[in-house]
């Protein structure tokens, strides 16, 4: 079941063309995020890069390693306006994947949501 939440802090997407992988795709791991532990900066074969949750990489990521994605994933972030209502889709390590009213889907920091994400 999906829940709606109001945006209490606007967010502007940072990366216009981020990494997108399919299960089995190999990525190069560069570094772990200092603020959001569990997210790793990875570069795909097509040179697109972005933050990927460690839970979607095997074996466990380490700097300089080449690992495989275990599922389809997009690092697309979403620009959201203060006061907008979004539909919560999933949560991973401080970030929430949401859908705007116009149907666009992407990641925003959980801190942008009123009351945070609903329980899993």
Secondary structure as GFF3:
##gff-version 3
##sequence-region A 1 120
A	DSSP	beta_strand	3	6	.	.	.	ID=ss1
A	DSSP	beta_strand	20	21	.	.	.	ID=ss2
A	DSSP	beta_strand	26	32	.	.	.	ID=ss3
A	DSSP	beta_strand	39	43	.	.	.	ID=ss4
A	DSSP	beta_strand	49	53	.	.	.	ID=ss5
A	DSSP	three_ten_helix	54	56	.	.	.	ID=ss6
A	DSSP	beta_strand	57	58	.	.	.	ID=ss7
A	DSSP	beta_strand	66	69	.	.	.	ID=ss8
A	DSSP	beta_strand	73	74	.	.	.	ID=ss9
A	DSSP	beta_strand	85	92	.	.	.	ID=ss10
A	DSSP	beta_strand	95	99	.	.	.	ID=ss11
A	DSSP	beta_strand	105	109	.	.	.	ID=ss12
A	DSSP	three_ten_helix	110	112	.	.	.	ID=ss13
###
